Amino acid sequence: MMTDPIDVVRTALLQALIIAVPILGSGLFVGLLVSLFQSVTQIQEQTLTFVPKIIVMILVAVVLLGWISVRLGDFAYEMFTGL
């Protein structure tokens, strides 16, 4: 039973971190690949780094939408029932 406010905040931040890691990790990986491509080809275009990262992060978020909603639903149930 989580009655301590510090435990509630800690759990909420941990859930936010667990949900955000796959999306941010995919953006990091794509950014690394695009930067490597830019350094090899010497193309220094700012939109070349921004657009692929955004597209991949949106795709990952859409693919993981079911998992994210289950995690948030479980967290909300835990907060309202006090289990």
Backbone as ProteinMPNN parsed JSONL, in Angstrom:
{"seq_chain_A": "MMTDPIDVVRTALLQALIIAVPILGSGLFVGLLVSLFQSVTQIQEQTLTFVPKIIVMILVAVVLLGWISVRLGDFAYEMFTGL", "coords_chain_A": {"N_chain_A": [[0.844, -1.175, 0.0], [0.683, 2.103, -0.998], [1.053, 4.852, 0.683], [2.632, 6.921, 1.289], [3.575, 10.052, 0.094], [6.009, 10.454, -1.214], [6.653, 7.919, -2.175], [4.619, 7.628, -4.045], [5.204, 9.651, -5.916], [7.742, 8.778, -6.704], [7.111, 6.315, -7.898], [5.481, 7.214, -9.999], [7.31, 8.748, -11.515], [9.103, 6.734, -12.195], [7.486, 5.093, -13.798], [6.986, 6.896, -15.905], [9.574, 7.126, -16.9], [10.067, 4.468, -17.742], [8.184, 4.252, -19.776], [9.053, 6.232, -21.551], [11.637, 5.519, -22.373], [11.912, 3.543, -24.594], [11.006, 5.075, -26.802], [12.612, 7.397, -26.793], [15.078, 6.14, -26.973], [15.009, 4.986, -29.531], [14.987, 7.318, -31.069], [17.5, 8.308, -30.392], [19.16, 6.307, -31.476], [18.566, 6.476, -34.248], [19.358, 9.123, -34.692], [22.095, 8.861, -34.225], [22.804, 7.159, -36.364], [22.142, 8.82, -38.567], [23.856, 10.978, -38.106], [26.304, 9.707, -38.413], [26.091, 9.027, -41.12], [26.011, 11.626, -42.173], [28.562, 12.56, -41.494], [30.178, 10.874, -43.005], [29.401, 11.433, -45.645], [29.669, 14.151, -45.732], [27.518, 15.9, -45.728], [25.797, 18.536, -44.477], [23.084, 19.144, -43.436], [20.459, 20.46, -41.59], [17.782, 19.634, -41.411], [17.967, 17.037, -42.176], [18.758, 15.596, -39.967], [16.7, 16.044, -38.178], [14.097, 15.342, -39.226], [14.055, 12.43, -39.845], [14.399, 11.397, -37.221], [12.102, 12.319, -35.855], [10.078, 11.065, -37.348], [10.65, 8.305, -36.911], [10.417, 8.179, -34.114], [7.707, 8.805, -33.772], [6.556, 6.636, -35.123], [7.447, 4.498, -33.493], [6.148, 5.186, -31.116], [3.483, 4.87, -31.919], [3.442, 2.133, -32.514], [3.952, 1.084, -29.993], [1.744, 1.866, -28.584], [-0.376, 0.345, -27.471], [0.945, -1.097, -25.422], [1.838, 1.056, -23.88], [-0.605, 2.17, -23.048], [-1.598, 0.09, -21.473], [0.337, 0.032, -19.431], [-0.066, 2.593, -18.299], [-2.741, 2.369, -17.558], [-2.622, 0.304, -15.625], [-1.034, 1.612, -13.752], [-2.72, 3.759, -13.044], [-4.874, 2.326, -11.95], [-3.586, 1.195, -9.752], [-2.966, 3.501, -8.308], [-5.511, 4.539, -7.674], [-6.763, 2.482, -6.285], [-5.01, 1.92, -4.288], [-3.287, -0.228, -3.993]], "CA_chain_A": [[0.0, 0.0, 0.0], [1.507, 3.299, -1.1], [0.404, 6.006, 1.278], [3.627, 7.963, 1.389], [3.619, 10.833, -1.149], [7.296, 10.26, -1.884], [6.539, 6.672, -2.928], [3.731, 7.864, -5.188], [5.967, 10.417, -6.91], [8.8, 7.901, -7.203], [6.488, 5.35, -8.798], [5.041, 7.935, -11.195], [8.494, 9.071, -12.313], [9.638, 5.482, -12.734], [6.614, 4.697, -14.905], [7.256, 7.816, -17.012], [10.867, 6.745, -17.46], [9.92, 3.191, -18.436], [7.42, 4.498, -21.004], [9.782, 7.113, -22.46], [12.924, 4.97, -22.815], [11.949, 3.0, -25.961], [10.801, 6.132, -27.79], [13.816, 8.217, -26.83], [16.183, 5.298, -27.441], [14.934, 4.88, -30.991], [15.427, 8.607, -31.592], [18.948, 8.368, -30.21], [19.781, 5.394, -32.435], [18.422, 7.055, -35.587], [20.219, 10.308, -34.72], [23.469, 8.386, -34.365], [22.985, 6.69, -37.737], [22.112, 9.968, -39.477], [25.095, 11.729, -37.889], [27.365, 8.932, -39.054], [25.898, 9.221, -42.549], [26.404, 12.993, -42.501], [30.011, 12.718, -41.406], [30.789, 10.148, -44.106], [29.106, 12.09, -46.919], [29.908, 15.579, -45.525], [26.283, 16.662, -45.925], [25.472, 19.193, -43.209], [21.731, 19.688, -43.528], [19.831, 20.313, -40.284], [16.536, 18.877, -41.487], [18.301, 15.627, -42.363], [18.814, 14.954, -38.65], [15.462, 16.242, -37.434], [12.934, 14.667, -39.797], [14.032, 10.978, -39.597], [14.203, 11.112, -35.797], [10.698, 12.545, -35.526], [9.276, 10.01, -37.982], [10.867, 7.031, -36.213], [9.867, 8.263, -32.766], [6.25, 8.714, -33.89], [6.234, 5.243, -35.462], [7.654, 3.67, -32.293], [5.067, 5.506, -30.178], [2.249, 4.255, -32.423], [3.563, 0.678, -32.349], [3.912, 0.76, -28.56], [0.595, 2.518, -27.959], [-1.091, -0.627, -26.635], [1.756, -1.356, -24.23], [1.829, 2.275, -23.075], [-1.915, 2.329, -22.412], [-1.696, -0.917, -20.408], [1.17, 0.493, -18.309], [-0.727, 3.729, -17.659], [-3.954, 1.865, -16.915], [-2.219, -0.393, -14.4], [-0.58, 2.621, -12.795], [-3.893, 4.478, -12.548], [-5.601, 1.409, -11.075], [-2.814, 1.082, -8.525], [-3.076, 4.758, -7.562], [-6.872, 4.739, -7.155], [-7.141, 1.419, -5.333], [-4.073, 1.927, -3.172], [-2.612, -1.516, -3.84]], "C_chain_A": [[0.891, 1.241, 0.0], [0.752, 4.494, -0.541], [1.365, 7.176, 1.383], [3.703, 8.736, 0.07], [4.932, 10.668, -1.914], [7.279, 8.971, -2.7], [5.668, 6.839, -4.167], [4.478, 8.605, -6.288], [7.068, 9.561, -7.516], [8.246, 6.898, -8.198], [6.035, 6.017, -10.096], [6.221, 8.288, -12.094], [9.127, 7.83, -12.924], [8.797, 4.986, -13.908], [6.834, 5.599, -16.127], [8.578, 7.477, -17.684], [10.775, 5.457, -18.265], [9.176, 3.382, -19.759], [8.242, 5.296, -22.02], [11.042, 6.485, -23.05], [12.888, 4.368, -24.222], [11.817, 4.071, -27.05], [12.058, 6.988, -27.917], [15.021, 7.424, -27.317], [16.177, 5.139, -28.949], [15.356, 6.184, -31.647], [16.933, 8.78, -31.492], [19.672, 7.511, -31.24], [19.715, 5.956, -33.857], [19.288, 8.304, -35.717], [21.68, 9.935, -34.884], [23.743, 7.909, -35.783], [23.021, 7.844, -38.727], [23.383, 10.801, -39.321], [26.283, 11.015, -38.522], [27.291, 9.083, -40.567], [26.341, 10.623, -42.982], [27.91, 13.179, -42.453], [30.725, 11.996, -42.539], [30.593, 10.894, -45.416], [29.361, 13.596, -46.876], [28.697, 16.432, -45.92], [25.895, 17.242, -44.568], [24.125, 19.903, -43.312], [21.008, 19.412, -42.212], [18.547, 19.487, -40.338], [16.794, 17.389, -41.683], [18.403, 14.9, -41.021], [17.455, 14.993, -37.954], [14.315, 15.371, -37.936], [12.953, 13.143, -39.565], [13.81, 10.614, -38.13], [12.741, 11.258, -35.402], [9.82, 11.433, -36.1], [9.416, 8.689, -37.237], [10.278, 7.071, -34.809], [8.341, 8.197, -32.78], [5.827, 7.29, -34.212], [6.387, 4.317, -34.261], [6.542, 3.934, -31.277], [3.754, 4.872, -30.62], [2.291, 2.738, -32.233], [3.41, 0.28, -30.883], [2.693, 1.339, -27.835], [-0.201, 1.574, -27.061], [-0.365, -0.897, -25.33], [1.738, -0.144, -23.298], [0.493, 2.435, -22.353], [-2.12, 1.305, -21.297], [-0.89, -0.47, -19.196], [0.484, 1.636, -17.561], [-2.015, 3.307, -16.956], [-3.656, 1.137, -15.618], [-1.769, 0.59, -13.326], [-1.766, 3.38, -12.196], [-4.716, 3.604, -11.602], [-4.909, 1.285, -9.729], [-2.945, 2.349, -7.671], [-4.463, 4.918, -6.946], [-7.286, 3.672, -6.157], [-6.201, 1.375, -4.14], [-3.375, 0.615, -2.948], [-1.135, -1.389, -3.991]], "O_chain_A": [[1.74, 1.412, 0.875], [-0.092, 5.077, -1.221], [0.932, 8.316, 1.55], [3.882, 8.121, -0.981], [4.944, 10.74, -3.143], [7.831, 8.931, -3.8], [5.95, 6.259, -5.215], [4.397, 8.232, -7.458], [7.301, 9.618, -8.723], [8.858, 6.659, -9.24], [6.191, 5.444, -11.174], [6.134, 8.139, -13.313], [9.63, 7.874, -14.046], [9.342, 4.511, -14.904], [6.865, 5.113, -17.257], [8.685, 7.535, -18.909], [11.344, 5.363, -19.353], [9.508, 2.737, -20.754], [8.135, 5.057, -23.223], [11.472, 6.886, -24.132], [13.79, 4.667, -25.005], [12.452, 3.972, -28.1], [12.513, 7.269, -29.026], [15.89, 7.969, -27.998], [17.235, 5.155, -29.579], [16.02, 6.162, -32.684], [17.566, 9.329, -32.393], [20.678, 7.933, -31.81], [20.706, 5.914, -34.586], [19.897, 8.517, -36.765], [22.423, 10.61, -35.597], [24.793, 8.214, -36.348], [23.85, 7.847, -39.637], [23.929, 11.28, -40.316], [27.163, 11.653, -39.1], [28.318, 9.25, -41.225], [26.968, 10.786, -44.028], [28.474, 13.884, -43.289], [31.774, 12.453, -42.992], [31.521, 10.981, -46.219], [29.271, 14.253, -47.914], [28.853, 17.558, -46.393], [25.687, 16.494, -43.612], [24.059, 21.132, -43.276], [20.946, 18.267, -41.766], [18.259, 18.725, -39.415], [15.928, 16.566, -41.385], [18.153, 13.697, -40.958], [17.106, 14.067, -37.221], [13.635, 14.728, -37.137], [11.941, 12.601, -39.121], [13.117, 9.643, -37.826], [12.201, 10.411, -34.69], [8.928, 10.923, -35.422], [8.418, 8.024, -36.96], [9.695, 6.083, -34.362], [7.744, 7.594, -31.888], [4.857, 6.785, -33.648], [5.547, 3.445, -34.038], [6.048, 3.0, -30.646], [2.991, 4.386, -29.785], [1.296, 2.13, -31.838], [2.806, -0.747, -30.574], [2.626, 1.303, -26.606], [-0.654, 1.982, -25.991], [-0.977, -0.924, -24.262], [1.637, -0.292, -22.081], [0.463, 2.797, -21.177], [-2.747, 1.614, -20.284], [-1.36, -0.574, -18.063], [0.457, 1.646, -16.33], [-2.342, 3.822, -15.887], [-4.354, 1.326, -14.621], [-2.079, 0.426, -12.146], [-1.812, 3.616, -10.988], [-5.199, 4.081, -10.574], [-5.564, 1.27, -8.687], [-3.026, 2.266, -6.445], [-4.582, 5.383, -5.813], [-8.09, 3.945, -5.266], [-6.561, 0.847, -3.088], [-2.91, 0.345, -1.841], [-0.416, -2.383, -3.891]]}, "name": "protein", "num_of_chains": 1, "seq": "MMTDPIDVVRTALLQALIIAVPILGSGLFVGLLVSLFQSVTQIQEQTLTFVPKIIVMILVAVVLLGWISVRLGDFAYEMFTGL"}
